[in-house]
Amino acid sequence: DGGITQSPKYLFRKEGQNVTLSCEQNLNHDAMYWYRQDPGQGLRLIYYSQIVNDFQKGDIAEGYSVSREKKESFPLTVTSAQKNPTAFYLCASSMFDRTGYGYTFGSGTRLTVV
Amino acid sequence: GESVGLHLPTLSVQEGDNSIINCAYSNSASDYFIWYKQESGKGPQFIIDIRSNMDKRQGQRVTVLLNKTVKHLSLQIAATQPGDSAVYFCAELGTDSWGKFQFGAGTQVVVTP
């Protein structure tokens, strides 16, 4: 079955440490996205990528980095520059057109600073 | 900037009753809308969508209504069940957007016995 997989489900980060969240999809989707979700707030876009080897900053990119070396993969690194990283992170993918089937979301990674 | 928002952060519904979740949007260029359901600790799941050339669309136990005049979107859930307890988001896509949706903050629906 096609889908989008995020790992790990839970991640703990020490102060000053970089951590990488994995996102893999086998839907042959062109576009991939990373969102951050905090309690009581809507999804906020961190980074997105329309095609391989290209990505753009979203609304809250500071303290995060991404890569898109393969169509299937879009890992997110939370760097030590991100001062408040505790949140639920969602990866999504979609076709890069307006066929209108929206996003397919992963199951999320909950990151906690310890 | 333009945004998508919800009127009620929490909706308590008795099992068997109908639920209505509302969403206001302000981008007049939006022409495609989706409702997502998110259960605790999980990713959002597609429920139903509607394009701006429609006023109403029905699915299994769910109906989405679109009022472009007042820029309002609603999701109706018939005969609400305990499994419907979740956060519901609306999302909009503008004609000026290649594929980036804007999401509302969400409404928590709590189904009581």
Interface residues (C-beta under 8 A of the other chain):
Chain A: Q6 A31 Y33 G40 Q41 G42 L43 L45 Y48 Q50 F88 L90 A92 S94 M95 F96 D97 R98 G100 Y101 G102 Y103 T104 F105 G106 S107 G108 R110
Chain B: V4 P9 Y32 I34 Y36 G41 K42 G43 P44 Q45 F46 D49 R51 F89 A91 L93 W98 G99 K100 F101 F103 G104 A105 G106
